[in-house]
């Protein structure tokens, strides 16, 4: 009597994404691309990996992002635009230049707490610099942010809240450069108030101003260390 062959049960079909309007679908794919890039880096964030994360086909990904470069570019631009938007909202308030810089330090720490993947995305940009075409995009985005900070520092020098012997351009580059150290601190599990103090310390001496210690509004209270990524 022939022996019956066991048949492995079929794996359940992968869930399909719900139907969305084109704008919402593009945004969903982009957010998935940001998460994938944060996890595996820009080089490994392929259309296939993003499609799997979004529960769509690769064809759908390519419908909105024709190639890998356009997908990586969208991730870079979205990250940079987010931080510019946060800064612009703060800079628009009627307050001193020093208060703008302090409030942005608070907001930056809070943003990394709200979206932990942003810390890895900021650090992953170093690998993207190997691509000459994307390197220019990163430089342009960085320069836009530096110019915003420089403008605020110049305002502080004019109104007397920042000393006149401060070099506005160099100070702005150093202020923005602190983002990398803060992103590393987030990955190492430092809580938001620690990251805030790190940014404050970095430009207290730089701008030669006295900044009183203050709690970090808008972030959850943490013990000595936060949850590592």
N, C-alpha and C positions, 0 to 999 in steps of 0.2 A: 504494500500500500504506500503510495508516494507520500513523502513527508510534506506537510504544508509549510510554506515559507512565510516567515513573519514579515510583515510590512510595517515600516516605521510610520508612525502617524505624521500626517502632513503638518508642517509648521503653520500656525495661524497667519492669515494674510496681514501684511503691515497695514495699520490704520491709515486711511486716506484723510487728507486735510479737508475741512469743510469748505464749501464754495465761498469765495470772497470776491468783492469788487477788485478790479485791477490795482488800484492804489493801495488797498489794504493788503492784497496778496504780495505786492512788491515790498511793502513795509515788513510783512511777516517774514519773508525770505531774507531781507536785510538783517533783521534782528537775529534770525537763526545764524546767519553768516557771522555776525559779531560774536555770538556765543561760541561757535565752532572755532573761529580764529583765536579767541581768547584761550580755548582749551588746547589746541594743537599747533597754533602758529599759522602765519599767513601762507607759508609754502604748502602745508598739508591741508589747508582749508579748501578742498576741491569742490567742484559743483556737486559731485556725488555725495560728499559728506554733508554739504548744506542741504541737498535734497532730502537726505535721510532724516536730518534734524527737523526739517519743515514738513515731512510726510507728503512730499510732492515728487514728481518725476524730475529727472535732470533736464528734460525738455522744458518743463515749466520754469526752472531756474534760468535757463538760457533765454527764455522768452523775455525776461526782465533784465538780465545781465548777460550780454552776448558772449562774454569770455571771462576767464578768471581775473584778468587785470581789472575789468570794470567792476567786478564783485569786490576785489580788494580795495579799489579806489573808493567805492561807496562806503565801505567800512571806515576807512581813514577819514573821509570827508564828514561822515556822520559824527564820529567821535569828536573831531575838532570843532564842528559847528555847535555841538552840544555845550562844550565848555565856553565857547565864545558867547553863546546865548546867555548862559548863567552869568558870565562876567558883565555883559552889556546891561542886564537887568539891574545888577548891583551898582554899576557905574552911573546909571541914570538917576539914582536917588540923590537928593540934596544932602550931601554929607561930605566930610573932609576927605582928602586924598588918602590919608592913613586909614580912615574908617573903611574906605572902599577896599583897600588891600587886605585889611584884617577880615572884613566880611567875606571876601573871595576865598581867603584861606579856610574859613569856616565852611563855606559852600563847597569848596573842592574836596575837603575831607568828607563832608556829608555825601557828596556825589559818589565817591568811591565806596562808601558804606551802602548806599542805595543800589549801585550797580557795580558789584565787585569785579565783574569782567573788564570794566574800564581800566583797572590797574594793569591787568595783563596785556590789554590792547596797547596801552601807552608804552609798555616795555617791549612789546613785539615789534614796534615800529623800527627798532634798530635793525632787524633782519630785512625789513622791506627796503631799507636804504641801499641795498645792493642793486636794486632795480633803478636805473638812472631816471626813467620817466616818472616813477613814483617818488623818488627822492626829491624831485623838484616840487611835487605836490606837498610833501611833508614840510619842506623848507618854507613854502609859501604860507602854509597854515601856521607854522611856528612864528614866522615873521609877523603875521597879522596879530597874533596874541601878544608878541613882544611890543609891537607898536601901541596896542591898547594900554598895556602896563606903563610904557614909557610916557604916554600922554598924561596918565594919572600922576605919575611921579613929578613930571614937569609942573602940573597944576599945584602939587604940594609945595614945590620949591617957590612958585610964584606967591602962594598965600602964606608962606612962612612956616608951614607945618613940617616940611622936610628941609634939611639944611642945604644951602646953596652949593656946597662943595661936593655934593653927590653927583656922579655921572649918570644921568637918566637912562641912557641907552645900555650901559654896562649893568646898571642895577636891574633894569627890566629883564635882560638876558639871564642874570643870575636868579631872579625871582622865578621866571618860567622854568629855568633849569632845575629848580627844586622839585618840580613835579615828578621827575624820575625817582628821586630819593623817597618821596612820599608814596609813590606807587609801589616801590619795593617794600616800604614799611607795611603797607596794607597786605601784601602777599605774605609777609613774615608774621602776620597776625596782630599787628599793633592796632589798638582801638582808635576811633576817630579823634578823640581829644588829644591823643599822643601825636597824631599826624598834624593836627592843628598847631600844637605847640612847636613842632619841628619847623613848620613854615614860618611861624612868628619869629622863632629864634634866628632863622636864616636871614630875615631882613630887618630885624631890630638893629643889629650892628651895621648892616648894609646901608640903611637909610638914616642911621643915627637918630632914631626916635625911641621914645619910651612908650611901651605898650603894656598896659596893665593886664595881668592874667585874668582870664574870664572863662566860664564854662562854654562848651560848644553847643549852641542852640541847634535844634533840629536833628540831633543824633542821639541814639540810645546810649544810656550810661553803660560803661564797660568796666570790668576789673582791669588788672594790669595788662592783660593781653586779650586781644579779640580772637575771633575764630579764624585760623589760617585758611587761605584759599586752597 
